Amino acid sequence: MKTVTVLELKAKAGDLVRSVMRTGEEVQIIDNDEVVALLVSSGGTEKNKSGSTTLDKIAAEINKNGG
């Protein structure tokens, strides 16, 4: 299982989301050496009407908002 800090999550959110989607590997998010969140695949890799996946949309939104 991969572990990243909150700051790393902010800097690499899109890449991390795509990695979880592609590999299924969970990512622990830590803050002050404590696990505060877990990034996991929802299994929702089905294509929607626009042709992109839900996780792709989330990654794009995070990147758009400075993540």
N, C-alpha and C positions, 0 to 999 in steps of 0.2 A: 504494500500500500504506500502510495506517495504521500508525503507530508509537505505542506507549504505554510508560510506565515500569512497573516492577513495582508501584509504589504505586498508579498509575492502574488497573492490572489488578485489584488487590485491591478497589479501590473500585467498579469498574464491570464486574466479571466477567460478571455475568448479561447486561447490555446488550451487551457485546462479543461474547459467545457467540451471542446472538440475531442480532446484526448480521452476523456471519460466516455464520451459517446462512442468513439471508435474502438477503444480497448475494453471498456467495462471496468477498468481499474478504478477503485475508489480513491479519493484524495481527502486526507485529513487537513483541516484548516486549524492552525494553532495561533494563539495569542498569549504572550507571556508564558510560553512553555506548557500551555494547557489547550487541549483539543476543545474548540468551540463550535465546530461545524464539520459536516461530512458531505462532500460532493459525490453524489452517486448518480448513475444512469437511471432514468425512469423506465428504461426499456422502450421509450417512445421514439424510435428511429423511423417510424412510418412517415412517408412523404405526405405533406398536406397539399392542398390544391395549388399553391404557388410553387411547389417543387422543392421547397427547403424544409428541413426538419425543424421541429420545435426547439431543439437545443441550439441549432444554428441561429435561430431568431433570438434566443436569449443571449448568445455570445455576441451577436451584432449589436444588440441593445446595450449590453455592458460596455462594449468598446466605444459605442457612440457617446455614452455618458461619461467618458473619461476613465473607464475601468481598464 
